[in-house]
């Protein structure tokens, strides 16, 4: 779209070349003209988005799993989120919330393609042959 570097493209041509809508092109151009290049290419991060900085990184997650799989404090039969929160507050410099602990412990343990694509044997559909025999029953 730069007039100093031909060929000059229209908003419609730019949108189709990059697979985005014309209003997006308009908004980017407007932001560039009003605020400059740095503001245009700056990555937006909101406080509540998934892109926000997480308190539970790999180090904290490993420590949390170590504590959760370890011995339970005296007087308790199992770990609770409140107990884990209190214990992690003692171990770490910066406390983490119960919700962050819950989300970390709820993560699936395996994301291998084999596990995700193949249903468990008891849930697999049974395929019957022409003679009425089930191939899964043999």
Secondary structure, DSSP 8 states (H G I E B T S, - for coil): --TTSSS---HHHHHHHHT--HHHHHHHHHHHHHH-HHHHH-----TTSTTS--S--HHHHHHHHHHHHS---TT-SS--HHHHHHHHHHHSSS---HHHHHHHHHS-S---HHHHHS--GGGS---B-TTS-BTTT-
